Amino acid sequence: MARAGREIITLQCTECKRRNYTTTKNRKTMTEKLELKKFCRHDRKHTPHRETK
């Protein structure tokens, strides 16, 4: 369960387009889309993962 003021978001791999991770972020302070470099088990390498709906 997310804390007050934070929303759950899904991270999608930019190479294989699969949704691999979920995390939370504060939408009031971070208005831009989140992008993190995470490990994609389908590609077997670290790739950029971008926030999706």
C-alpha distance matrix in Angstrom:
0.0 3.8 6.6 9.5 11.8 9.8 9.4 8.7 12.3 14.4 17.3 20.6 23.7 26.6 29.2 28.1 25.7 23.1 19.4 18.5 15.4 12.0 10.9 9.8 12.6 14.0 16.1 18.4 19.7 19.6 21.2 22.7 21.2 19.8 22.0 21.7 24.1 22.4 24.0 24.5 25.3 27.3 29.5 29.5 29.4 27.4 27.1 25.5 22.2 21.6 18.7 18.9 17.4
3.8 0.0 3.8 6.6 8.3 6.1 6.4 6.7 10.4 13.2 16.0 19.5 22.7 25.3 28.1 27.6 25.0 22.9 19.1 18.4 15.0 11.3 9.2 7.0 9.2 10.2 12.5 14.7 15.9 15.9 17.7 19.4 18.3 17.0 19.6 19.6 22.4 21.2 23.3 24.1 25.5 27.4 29.3 29.3 28.8 26.4 25.8 23.8 20.6 19.6 16.6 17.2 16.0
6.6 3.8 0.0 3.8 6.3 5.7 7.9 9.6 13.1 16.2 18.7 22.4 25.4 27.8 30.8 30.6 28.0 26.1 22.4 21.6 18.1 14.5 11.7 8.8 9.8 9.5 12.2 13.5 14.6 15.5 17.7 19.9 19.5 18.2 21.1 21.2 24.1 23.3 25.8 26.9 28.5 30.6 32.2 32.1 31.3 28.6 28.0 25.8 22.9 21.7 18.8 19.7 18.6
9.5 6.6 3.8 0.0 3.8 5.6 8.2 11.1 14.4 17.9 20.5 24.1 27.3 29.3 32.6 32.5 29.7 28.1 24.4 24.1 20.6 17.0 14.2 10.8 10.7 9.1 11.1 11.6 13.4 15.0 16.7 19.5 19.7 19.1 22.3 23.0 26.2 25.8 28.5 29.5 31.4 33.2 34.7 34.9 33.9 31.1 30.2 27.7 24.7 23.0 19.8 20.5 19.0
11.8 8.3 6.3 3.8 0.0 3.8 6.8 10.3 12.9 16.7 19.1 22.5 25.7 27.3 30.8 31.0 28.1 27.0 23.4 23.5 20.1 16.5 13.6 9.9 8.5 6.0 7.5 7.8 9.9 11.5 13.0 16.0 16.6 16.4 19.9 21.1 24.6 24.7 27.6 28.6 30.8 32.5 33.7 34.1 32.8 29.9 28.6 25.7 22.9 20.8 17.6 18.5 17.1
9.8 6.1 5.7 5.6 3.8 0.0 3.8 6.9 9.5 13.1 15.4 19.0 22.1 23.9 27.3 27.4 24.6 23.4 19.8 19.7 16.3 12.7 9.8 6.1 5.3 4.5 6.7 8.6 10.0 10.4 12.1 14.4 14.2 13.6 16.9 17.8 21.2 21.0 23.9 24.9 27.0 28.7 29.9 30.3 29.1 26.3 25.0 22.3 19.4 17.5 14.4 15.4 14.4
9.4 6.4 7.9 8.2 6.8 3.8 0.0 3.8 6.4 10.1 12.9 16.2 19.6 21.5 24.8 24.7 21.6 20.3 16.7 17.1 14.0 10.4 8.4 5.3 5.7 6.5 7.1 10.1 11.9 11.2 12.0 13.8 12.8 12.5 15.7 16.8 20.1 19.8 22.4 22.8 24.9 26.3 27.7 28.4 27.5 24.9 23.4 20.7 17.4 15.4 11.9 12.3 10.9
8.7 6.7 9.6 11.1 10.3 6.9 3.8 0.0 3.8 7.0 10.1 13.4 16.8 19.1 22.2 21.7 18.8 17.1 13.4 13.5 10.5 6.8 5.7 4.4 6.7 9.1 9.9 13.4 14.6 13.1 13.9 14.7 12.9 11.9 14.4 15.2 18.1 17.2 19.5 19.6 21.5 22.8 24.4 25.1 24.5 22.2 20.8 18.6 15.1 13.6 10.3 10.5 9.4
12.3 10.4 13.1 14.4 12.9 9.5 6.4 3.8 0.0 3.8 6.7 9.9 13.4 15.5 18.6 18.3 15.3 14.0 10.5 11.2 8.6 5.7 5.5 5.7 7.2 10.1 10.1 13.9 14.7 12.3 12.7 12.5 10.0 9.2 11.4 12.5 15.4 14.7 17.1 17.0 19.2 20.2 21.5 22.6 21.9 19.5 17.7 15.3 11.7 9.9 6.6 6.9 6.6
14.4 13.2 16.2 17.9 16.7 13.1 10.1 7.0 3.8 0.0 3.8 6.5 10.1 12.6 15.4 14.7 11.8 10.3 6.7 7.7 5.9 4.4 6.5 8.5 10.4 13.6 13.6 17.4 17.8 15.0 15.2 14.2 10.9 9.8 10.7 11.5 13.7 12.6 14.5 13.8 15.9 16.6 18.0 19.3 18.9 16.9 15.1 13.1 9.3 8.2 5.8 5.6 6.5
17.3 16.0 18.7 20.5 19.1 15.4 12.9 10.1 6.7 3.8 0.0 3.8 6.8 9.3 12.2 12.1 9.7 8.6 5.8 6.3 5.1 5.9 7.6 10.2 11.6 15.0 15.1 18.7 18.5 15.2 15.5 13.7 10.1 8.3 7.9 8.4 10.2 9.3 11.4 10.8 13.5 14.2 15.0 16.4 15.5 13.3 11.3 9.3 5.5 5.2 4.6 6.0 8.7
20.6 19.5 22.4 24.1 22.5 19.0 16.2 13.4 9.9 6.5 3.8 0.0 3.8 6.3 8.9 8.5 5.9 5.5 4.2 6.1 7.2 9.0 11.4 13.9 15.2 18.4 18.1 21.7 21.5 18.0 17.8 15.4 11.6 10.5 9.2 9.9 10.7 9.9 11.2 9.5 12.2 12.0 12.6 14.7 14.1 12.5 9.9 8.5 5.1 5.3 6.2 6.4 9.5
23.7 22.7 25.4 27.3 25.7 22.1 19.6 16.8 13.4 10.1 6.8 3.8 0.0 3.8 5.5 5.8 4.9 5.5 6.3 7.1 9.0 11.7 13.9 16.8 17.9 21.2 21.0 24.5 23.8 20.2 20.1 17.3 13.6 12.2 9.7 9.6 9.1 8.4 9.1 7.0 10.1 9.6 9.4 11.7 10.8 9.6 6.7 6.2 4.4 6.5 9.0 9.8 13.2
26.6 25.3 27.8 29.3 27.3 23.9 21.5 19.1 15.5 12.6 9.3 6.3 3.8 0.0 3.8 6.1 5.5 8.1 9.5 10.8 12.5 14.9 16.6 19.0 19.5 22.4 21.8 25.0 24.2 20.4 19.9 16.7 13.2 12.4 9.7 10.5 10.0 10.6 11.6 9.8 13.0 12.0 10.8 13.5 12.1 10.8 7.1 6.0 5.7 6.7 9.9 10.7 14.2
29.2 28.1 30.8 32.6 30.8 27.3 24.8 22.2 18.6 15.4 12.2 8.9 5.5 3.8 0.0 3.8 5.7 8.3 10.9 11.9 14.3 17.3 19.4 22.1 22.9 26.0 25.5 28.8 27.9 24.2 23.7 20.5 17.0 16.1 13.1 13.2 11.8 11.8 11.6 9.2 11.8 9.9 8.1 11.3 10.5 10.3 7.2 8.0 8.6 10.4 13.5 14.0 17.3
28.1 27.6 30.6 32.5 31.0 27.4 24.7 21.7 18.3 14.7 12.1 8.5 5.8 6.1 3.8 0.0 3.9 5.6 9.0 10.2 13.4 16.4 19.2 22.2 23.5 26.8 26.3 29.8 29.3 25.7 25.2 22.3 18.6 17.7 15.2 15.1 13.8 12.8 11.9 8.6 10.3 7.6 7.2 10.8 11.2 11.8 9.4 10.5 10.0 11.8 14.2 13.9 16.7
25.7 25.0 28.0 29.7 28.1 24.6 21.6 18.8 15.3 11.8 9.7 5.9 4.9 5.5 5.7 3.9 0.0 3.8 6.6 9.1 11.9 14.3 17.1 19.7 20.9 24.1 23.3 26.9 26.7 23.1 22.4 19.6 15.9 15.5 13.6 14.3 14.0 13.2 13.2 10.2 12.2 10.1 10.5 13.8 13.9 13.6 10.8 10.6 9.0 9.6 11.3 10.4 13.0
23.1 22.9 26.1 28.1 27.0 23.4 20.3 17.1 14.0 10.3 8.6 5.5 5.5 8.1 8.3 5.6 3.8 0.0 3.8 6.0 9.3 12.0 15.2 18.2 20.1 23.4 23.1 26.8 26.8 23.4 23.1 20.8 17.0 16.0 14.4 14.5 14.2 12.4 12.0 8.8 10.1 8.4 10.1 12.8 13.6 13.5 11.5 11.7 9.4 10.6 11.6 10.6 12.7
19.4 19.1 22.4 24.4 23.4 19.8 16.7 13.4 10.5 6.7 5.8 4.2 6.3 9.5 10.9 9.0 6.6 3.8 0.0 3.8 6.2 8.3 11.7 14.7 16.7 20.1 20.0 23.8 24.0 20.8 20.7 18.8 15.1 13.9 13.0 13.0 13.5 11.6 11.8 9.5 11.0 10.6 12.5 14.5 14.9 14.2 12.3 11.8 8.6 9.4 9.4 8.4 10.3
18.5 18.4 21.6 24.1 23.5 19.7 17.1 13.5 11.2 7.7 6.3 6.1 7.1 10.8 11.9 10.2 9.1 6.0 3.8 0.0 3.8 7.2 10.5 14.0 16.5 20.2 20.8 24.4 24.2 21.2 21.8 20.0 16.3 14.3 13.1 12.0 12.0 9.2 9.0 7.2 8.4 9.3 11.4 12.4 12.9 12.1 11.3 11.4 8.5 10.4 10.8 11.0 12.9
15.4 15.0 18.1 20.6 20.1 16.3 14.0 10.5 8.6 5.9 5.1 7.2 9.0 12.5 14.3 13.4 11.9 9.3 6.2 3.8 0.0 3.8 6.8 10.4 13.1 16.8 17.8 21.5 21.2 18.4 19.4 18.0 14.6 12.2 11.7 10.5 11.3 8.7 9.7 9.3 10.9 12.6 14.3 14.7 14.6 13.0 12.3 11.7 8.5 9.9 9.5 10.5 12.2
12.0 11.3 14.5 17.0 16.5 12.7 10.4 6.8 5.7 4.4 5.9 9.0 11.7 14.9 17.3 16.4 14.3 12.0 8.3 7.2 3.8 0.0 3.8 7.1 10.2 13.8 14.9 18.5 18.6 16.2 17.3 16.7 13.7 11.5 12.2 11.6 13.4 11.5 13.1 13.1 14.7 16.3 18.0 18.5 18.2 16.3 15.4 14.0 10.6 10.8 9.1 9.9 10.7
10.9 9.2 11.7 14.2 13.6 9.8 8.4 5.7 5.5 6.5 7.6 11.4 13.9 16.6 19.4 19.2 17.1 15.2 11.7 10.5 6.8 3.8 0.0 3.8 6.9 10.6 12.4 15.7 15.5 13.5 15.2 15.0 12.6 10.1 11.5 10.9 13.4 12.1 14.5 15.3 17.3 19.2 20.5 20.7 19.8 17.3 16.6 14.7 11.6 11.4 9.4 11.1 11.9
9.8 7.0 8.8 10.8 9.9 6.1 5.3 4.4 5.7 8.5 10.2 13.9 16.8 19.0 22.1 22.2 19.7 18.2 14.7 14.0 10.4 7.1 3.8 0.0 3.8 7.1 9.2 12.3 12.4 11.0 12.9 13.6 12.0 10.1 12.6 12.7 15.8 15.2 17.9 18.9 21.0 22.9 24.0 24.3 23.2 20.4 19.4 17.1 14.1 13.0 10.4 12.0 12.2
12.6 9.2 9.8 10.7 8.5 5.3 5.7 6.7 7.2 10.4 11.6 15.2 17.9 19.5 22.9 23.5 20.9 20.1 16.7 16.5 13.1 10.2 6.9 3.8 0.0 3.8 6.0 8.9 8.7 7.3 9.6 10.7 10.0 8.6 11.7 12.6 16.1 16.4 19.6 20.7 23.3 25.0 25.7 26.1 24.6 21.5 20.1 17.3 14.6 12.9 10.3 12.4 12.7
14.0 10.2 9.5 9.1 6.0 4.5 6.5 9.1 10.1 13.6 15.0 18.4 21.2 22.4 26.0 26.8 24.1 23.4 20.1 20.2 16.8 13.8 10.6 7.1 3.8 0.0 3.8 5.5 5.8 6.0 8.4 10.7 11.3 10.8 14.3 15.6 19.2 19.9 23.2 24.4 27.1 28.7 29.3 29.8 28.1 24.9 23.4 20.4 17.9 15.8 13.0 14.8 14.6
16.1 12.5 12.2 11.1 7.5 6.7 7.1 9.9 10.1 13.6 15.1 18.1 21.0 21.8 25.5 26.3 23.3 23.1 20.0 20.8 17.8 14.9 12.4 9.2 6.0 3.8 0.0 3.8 5.6 5.2 5.7 8.6 9.7 10.5 14.3 16.4 20.1 21.1 24.4 25.2 28.0 29.2 29.8 30.7 29.0 25.8 23.9 20.5 18.0 15.2 12.2 13.4 12.9
18.4 14.7 13.5 11.6 7.8 8.6 10.1 13.4 13.9 17.4 18.7 21.7 24.5 25.0 28.8 29.8 26.9 26.8 23.8 24.4 21.5 18.5 15.7 12.3 8.9 5.5 3.8 0.0 3.8 5.8 6.5 10.1 12.3 13.2 17.0 19.1 22.8 24.1 27.6 28.6 31.5 32.8 33.2 34.0 32.1 28.8 26.9 23.4 21.2 18.4 15.6 17.0 16.5
19.7 15.9 14.6 13.4 9.9 10.0 11.9 14.6 14.7 17.8 18.5 21.5 23.8 24.2 27.9 29.3 26.7 26.8 24.0 24.2 21.2 18.6 15.5 12.4 8.7 5.8 5.6 3.8 0.0 3.8 6.2 9.2 11.6 11.9 15.3 17.2 20.9 22.5 26.1 27.5 30.6 32.1 32.1 32.7 30.5 27.0 25.3 21.8 20.1 17.6 15.5 17.6 17.9
19.6 15.9 15.5 15.0 11.5 10.4 11.2 13.1 12.3 15.0 15.2 18.0 20.2 20.4 24.2 25.7 23.1 23.4 20.8 21.2 18.4 16.2 13.5 11.0 7.3 6.0 5.2 5.8 3.8 0.0 3.8 5.7 7.8 8.2 11.7 13.9 17.6 19.4 23.0 24.3 27.5 28.8 28.7 29.4 27.2 23.7 21.7 18.2 16.5 13.9 12.0 14.3 15.1
21.2 17.7 17.7 16.7 13.0 12.1 12.0 13.9 12.7 15.2 15.5 17.8 20.1 19.9 23.7 25.2 22.4 23.1 20.7 21.8 19.4 17.3 15.2 12.9 9.6 8.4 5.7 6.5 6.2 3.8 0.0 3.8 6.7 8.8 12.3 15.2 18.9 20.8 24.4 25.1 28.4 29.2 29.1 30.3 28.2 24.9 22.4 18.7 16.9 13.7 11.5 13.2 13.7
22.7 19.4 19.9 19.5 16.0 14.4 13.8 14.7 12.5 14.2 13.7 15.4 17.3 16.7 20.5 22.3 19.6 20.8 18.8 20.0 18.0 16.7 15.0 13.6 10.7 10.7 8.6 10.1 9.2 5.7 3.8 0.0 3.8 6.4 9.3 12.7 16.2 18.4 21.9 22.5 26.0 26.6 26.2 27.6 25.3 22.0 19.3 15.5 14.0 10.8 9.5 11.6 13.0
21.2 18.3 19.5 19.7 16.6 14.2 12.8 12.9 10.0 10.9 10.1 11.6 13.6 13.2 17.0 18.6 15.9 17.0 15.1 16.3 14.6 13.7 12.6 12.0 10.0 11.3 9.7 12.3 11.6 7.8 6.7 3.8 0.0 3.8 6.5 10.1 13.5 15.3 18.7 19.0 22.4 22.9 22.6 24.1 22.0 18.9 16.1 12.4 10.5 7.1 5.7 8.2 10.3
19.8 17.0 18.2 19.1 16.4 13.6 12.5 11.9 9.2 9.8 8.3 10.5 12.2 12.4 16.1 17.7 15.5 16.0 13.9 14.3 12.2 11.5 10.1 10.1 8.6 10.8 10.5 13.2 11.9 8.2 8.8 6.4 3.8 0.0 3.8 6.7 10.3 12.1 15.6 16.5 19.9 20.9 20.6 21.6 19.4 16.1 13.8 10.2 8.3 5.9 5.3 8.9 11.5
22.0 19.6 21.1 22.3 19.9 16.9 15.7 14.4 11.4 10.7 7.9 9.2 9.7 9.7 13.1 15.2 13.6 14.4 13.0 13.1 11.7 12.2 11.5 12.6 11.7 14.3 14.3 17.0 15.3 11.7 12.3 9.3 6.5 3.8 0.0 3.8 7.0 9.3 12.8 13.7 17.4 18.3 17.5 18.5 16.0 12.6 10.2 6.5 5.5 4.4 6.3 10.0 13.3
21.7 19.6 21.2 23.0 21.1 17.8 16.8 15.2 12.5 11.5 8.4 9.9 9.6 10.5 13.2 15.1 14.3 14.5 13.0 12.0 10.5 11.6 10.9 12.7 12.6 15.6 16.4 19.1 17.2 13.9 15.2 12.7 10.1 6.7 3.8 0.0 3.8 6.0 9.8 11.5 15.1 16.7 15.8 16.1 13.4 9.9 8.4 5.6 5.3 6.6 8.7 12.3 15.6
24.1 22.4 24.1 26.2 24.6 21.2 20.1 18.1 15.4 13.7 10.2 10.7 9.1 10.0 11.8 13.8 14.0 14.2 13.5 12.0 11.3 13.4 13.4 15.8 16.1 19.2 20.1 22.8 20.9 17.6 18.9 16.2 13.5 10.3 7.0 3.8 0.0 3.8 7.1 9.3 12.8 14.5 13.1 13.0 10.0 6.3 5.4 4.3 5.9 8.7 11.5 14.7 18.1
22.4 21.2 23.3 25.8 24.7 21.0 19.8 17.2 14.7 12.6 9.3 9.9 8.4 10.6 11.8 12.8 13.2 12.4 11.6 9.2 8.7 11.5 12.1 15.2 16.4 19.9 21.1 24.1 22.5 19.4 20.8 18.4 15.3 12.1 9.3 6.0 3.8 0.0 3.8 6.4 9.5 11.8 11.1 10.6 8.4 5.3 5.7 6.2 6.3 9.8 12.1 14.7 17.9
24.0 23.3 25.8 28.5 27.6 23.9 22.4 19.5 17.1 14.5 11.4 11.2 9.1 11.6 11.6 11.9 13.2 12.0 11.8 9.0 9.7 13.1 14.5 17.9 19.6 23.2 24.4 27.6 26.1 23.0 24.4 21.9 18.7 15.6 12.8 9.8 7.1 3.8 0.0 3.8 6.2 9.0 8.4 7.1 5.6 4.2 6.2 8.5 8.8 12.5 14.8 16.9 19.9
24.5 24.1 26.9 29.5 28.6 24.9 22.8 19.6 17.0 13.8 10.8 9.5 7.0 9.8 9.2 8.6 10.2 8.8 9.5 7.2 9.3 13.1 15.3 18.9 20.7 24.4 25.2 28.6 27.5 24.3 25.1 22.5 19.0 16.5 13.7 11.5 9.3 6.4 3.8 0.0 3.8 5.5 5.5 5.6 5.7 5.9 6.4 8.9 8.6 12.2 14.5 15.7 18.7
25.3 25.5 28.5 31.4 30.8 27.0 24.9 21.5 19.2 15.9 13.5 12.2 10.1 13.0 11.8 10.3 12.2 10.1 11.0 8.4 10.9 14.7 17.3 21.0 23.3 27.1 28.0 31.5 30.6 27.5 28.4 26.0 22.4 19.9 17.4 15.1 12.8 9.5 6.2 3.8 0.0 3.8 5.6 4.7 7.0 8.7 10.0 12.7 12.2 15.6 17.6 18.4 20.9
27.3 27.4 30.6 33.2 32.5 28.7 26.3 22.8 20.2 16.6 14.2 12.0 9.6 12.0 9.9 7.6 10.1 8.4 10.6 9.3 12.6 16.3 19.2 22.9 25.0 28.7 29.2 32.8 32.1 28.8 29.2 26.6 22.9 20.9 18.3 16.7 14.5 11.8 9.0 5.5 3.8 0.0 3.8 5.5 8.2 10.4 10.6 13.3 12.8 15.9 17.9 18.2 20.7
29.5 29.3 32.2 34.7 33.7 29.9 27.7 24.4 21.5 18.0 15.0 12.6 9.4 10.8 8.1 7.2 10.5 10.1 12.5 11.4 14.3 18.0 20.5 24.0 25.7 29.3 29.8 33.2 32.1 28.7 29.1 26.2 22.6 20.6 17.5 15.8 13.1 11.1 8.4 5.5 5.6 3.8 0.0 3.8 5.5 8.1 8.4 11.6 12.3 15.5 18.2 19.0 21.9
29.5 29.3 32.1 34.9 34.1 30.3 28.4 25.1 22.6 19.3 16.4 14.7 11.7 13.5 11.3 10.8 13.8 12.8 14.5 12.4 14.7 18.5 20.7 24.3 26.1 29.8 30.7 34.0 32.7 29.4 30.3 27.6 24.1 21.6 18.5 16.1 13.0 10.6 7.1 5.6 4.7 5.5 3.8 0.0 3.8 7.2 9.1 12.7 13.6 17.2 19.9 21.1 24.0
29.4 28.8 31.3 33.9 32.8 29.1 27.5 24.5 21.9 18.9 15.5 14.1 10.8 12.1 10.5 11.2 13.9 13.6 14.9 12.9 14.6 18.2 19.8 23.2 24.6 28.1 29.0 32.1 30.5 27.2 28.2 25.3 22.0 19.4 16.0 13.4 10.0 8.4 5.6 5.7 7.0 8.2 5.5 3.8 0.0 3.8 6.3 10.0 11.8 15.5 18.5 20.3 23.5
27.4 26.4 28.6 31.1 29.9 26.3 24.9 22.2 19.5 16.9 13.3 12.5 9.6 10.8 10.3 11.8 13.6 13.5 14.2 12.1 13.0 16.3 17.3 20.4 21.5 24.9 25.8 28.8 27.0 23.7 24.9 22.0 18.9 16.1 12.6 9.9 6.3 5.3 4.2 5.9 8.7 10.4 8.1 7.2 3.8 0.0 3.8 7.0 9.1 12.8 15.9 18.2 21.6
27.1 25.8 28.0 30.2 28.6 25.0 23.4 20.8 17.7 15.1 11.3 9.9 6.7 7.1 7.2 9.4 10.8 11.5 12.3 11.3 12.3 15.4 16.6 19.4 20.1 23.4 23.9 26.9 25.3 21.7 22.4 19.3 16.1 13.8 10.2 8.4 5.4 5.7 6.2 6.4 10.0 10.6 8.4 9.1 6.3 3.8 0.0 3.8 6.3 9.8 13.2 15.3 19.0
25.5 23.8 25.8 27.7 25.7 22.3 20.7 18.6 15.3 13.1 9.3 8.5 6.2 6.0 8.0 10.5 10.6 11.7 11.8 11.4 11.7 14.0 14.7 17.1 17.3 20.4 20.5 23.4 21.8 18.2 18.7 15.5 12.4 10.2 6.5 5.6 4.3 6.2 8.5 8.9 12.7 13.3 11.6 12.7 10.0 7.0 3.8 0.0 3.8 6.5 10.1 12.7 16.4
22.2 20.6 22.9 24.7 22.9 19.4 17.4 15.1 11.7 9.3 5.5 5.1 4.4 5.7 8.6 10.0 9.0 9.4 8.6 8.5 8.5 10.6 11.6 14.1 14.6 17.9 18.0 21.2 20.1 16.5 16.9 14.0 10.5 8.3 5.5 5.3 5.9 6.3 8.8 8.6 12.2 12.8 12.3 13.6 11.8 9.1 6.3 3.8 0.0 3.8 6.9 9.3 12.9
21.6 19.6 21.7 23.0 20.8 17.5 15.4 13.6 9.9 8.2 5.2 5.3 6.5 6.7 10.4 11.8 9.6 10.6 9.4 10.4 9.9 10.8 11.4 13.0 12.9 15.8 15.2 18.4 17.6 13.9 13.7 10.8 7.1 5.9 4.4 6.6 8.7 9.8 12.5 12.2 15.6 15.9 15.5 17.2 15.5 12.8 9.8 6.5 3.8 0.0 3.8 6.5 10.2
18.7 16.6 18.8 19.8 17.6 14.4 11.9 10.3 6.6 5.8 4.6 6.2 9.0 9.9 13.5 14.2 11.3 11.6 9.4 10.8 9.5 9.1 9.4 10.4 10.3 13.0 12.2 15.6 15.5 12.0 11.5 9.5 5.7 5.3 6.3 8.7 11.5 12.1 14.8 14.5 17.6 17.9 18.2 19.9 18.5 15.9 13.2 10.1 6.9 3.8 0.0 3.8 7.0
18.9 17.2 19.7 20.5 18.5 15.4 12.3 10.5 6.9 5.6 6.0 6.4 9.8 10.7 14.0 13.9 10.4 10.6 8.4 11.0 10.5 9.9 11.1 12.0 12.4 14.8 13.4 17.0 17.6 14.3 13.2 11.6 8.2 8.9 10.0 12.3 14.7 14.7 16.9 15.7 18.4 18.2 19.0 21.1 20.3 18.2 15.3 12.7 9.3 6.5 3.8 0.0 3.8
17.4 16.0 18.6 19.0 17.1 14.4 10.9 9.4 6.6 6.5 8.7 9.5 13.2 14.2 17.3 16.7 13.0 12.7 10.3 12.9 12.2 10.7 11.9 12.2 12.7 14.6 12.9 16.5 17.9 15.1 13.7 13.0 10.3 11.5 13.3 15.6 18.1 17.9 19.9 18.7 20.9 20.7 21.9 24.0 23.5 21.6 19.0 16.4 12.9 10.2 7.0 3.8 0.0
